[in-house]
Amino acid sequence: MAMLSVGDSLNSFLRSARWKSKIDEIRMKTEWEKIMGATIAKYTTDVRLKEGVLIITSDVGPLKQELQFGKQQIIANVNEYFKETIVKDVVIK
């Protein structure tokens, strides 16, 4: 029998109980400023994570345009921050 760390065991449990995606979404909302920076966080009104799709809502037109151009960088930043692939696509609203 292989020995697992406490973190690995907890992650395994969360995945099997289907809580991992909800916890990731909560972390995304609470740590959005750390992930993307203060300026972007200030002008985004909502951030949601649904089945690997990050949905970013903003009322600022120029920011939406910048986010649209930087989708791949957003995906890379988020996945690097979480140290796993949780975002596969980004939708800007």
C-alpha positions as CSV (number, residue, x, y, z in Angstrom):
1,M,0.0,0.0,0.0
2,A,1.4,3.4,-1.0
3,M,1.8,6.1,1.6
4,L,0.0,9.4,0.7
5,S,0.6,12.8,2.3
6,V,-2.2,14.4,4.3
7,G,-2.6,16.9,1.5
8,D,-2.9,14.3,-1.2
9,S,-5.3,12.3,0.9
10,L,-7.5,15.4,1.4
11,N,-7.4,16.3,-2.3
12,S,-8.4,12.7,-3.1
13,F,-11.3,12.9,-0.7
14,L,-12.5,16.3,-2.0
15,R,-12.5,15.0,-5.6
16,S,-14.4,11.9,-4.7
17,A,-16.9,13.9,-2.7
18,R,-17.2,16.4,-5.6
19,W,-16.3,19.4,-3.4
20,K,-13.0,20.2,-5.0
21,S,-14.6,22.4,-7.8
22,K,-16.6,24.4,-5.3
23,I,-13.6,24.9,-3.1
24,D,-11.6,26.0,-6.1
25,E,-14.2,28.5,-7.0
26,I,-14.3,30.0,-3.5
27,R,-10.5,30.2,-3.5
28,M,-10.6,31.9,-6.9
29,K,-13.0,34.6,-5.6
30,T,-11.1,35.2,-2.4
31,E,-7.6,35.2,-3.9
32,W,-8.4,36.9,-7.2
33,E,-6.4,40.0,-6.3
34,K,-3.4,37.9,-5.5
35,I,-3.7,36.0,-8.8
36,M,-4.4,38.9,-11.2
37,G,-3.3,42.1,-9.3
38,A,-5.1,44.9,-7.5
39,T,-6.0,46.9,-10.6
40,I,-7.8,44.1,-12.4
41,A,-9.4,42.9,-9.2
42,K,-10.7,46.4,-8.5
43,Y,-12.5,46.6,-11.9
44,T,-13.9,43.1,-12.1
45,T,-17.4,42.7,-10.6
46,D,-17.6,38.9,-10.5
47,V,-15.4,35.8,-11.0
48,R,-16.8,32.3,-11.3
49,L,-15.4,28.9,-12.1
50,K,-17.7,26.4,-13.8
51,E,-16.3,23.1,-15.1
52,G,-12.9,24.4,-16.1
53,V,-14.3,27.7,-17.5
54,L,-13.3,30.9,-15.7
55,I,-16.1,33.5,-16.2
56,I,-14.9,37.1,-15.5
57,T,-17.5,39.9,-15.3
58,S,-16.5,43.6,-15.7
59,D,-18.4,46.8,-16.6
60,V,-15.2,48.5,-17.9
61,G,-15.0,48.2,-21.7
62,P,-11.2,48.7,-22.1
63,L,-10.5,46.1,-19.4
64,K,-12.7,43.6,-21.1
65,Q,-10.7,44.1,-24.3
66,E,-7.4,43.6,-22.5
67,L,-8.7,40.5,-20.7
68,Q,-9.9,39.2,-24.1
69,F,-6.4,39.6,-25.6
70,G,-4.8,38.0,-22.5
71,K,-6.9,34.9,-22.1
72,Q,-3.9,32.5,-22.4
73,Q,-2.0,34.5,-19.9
74,I,-4.9,34.4,-17.5
75,I,-5.2,30.7,-17.8
76,A,-1.4,30.3,-17.2
77,N,-1.5,32.6,-14.1
78,V,-4.5,30.8,-12.5
79,N,-3.2,27.3,-13.2
80,E,0.3,28.3,-11.9
81,Y,-1.2,29.8,-8.8
82,F,-3.2,26.7,-8.0
83,K,-0.4,24.4,-9.1
84,E,-2.8,22.3,-11.2
85,T,-4.9,22.7,-14.3
86,I,-8.2,24.1,-13.1
87,V,-8.9,26.5,-15.9
88,K,-9.1,25.5,-19.5
89,D,-11.0,28.5,-21.0
90,V,-11.9,32.0,-20.1
91,V,-15.1,33.9,-20.9
92,I,-15.3,37.7,-20.5
93,K,-18.7,39.2,-19.8
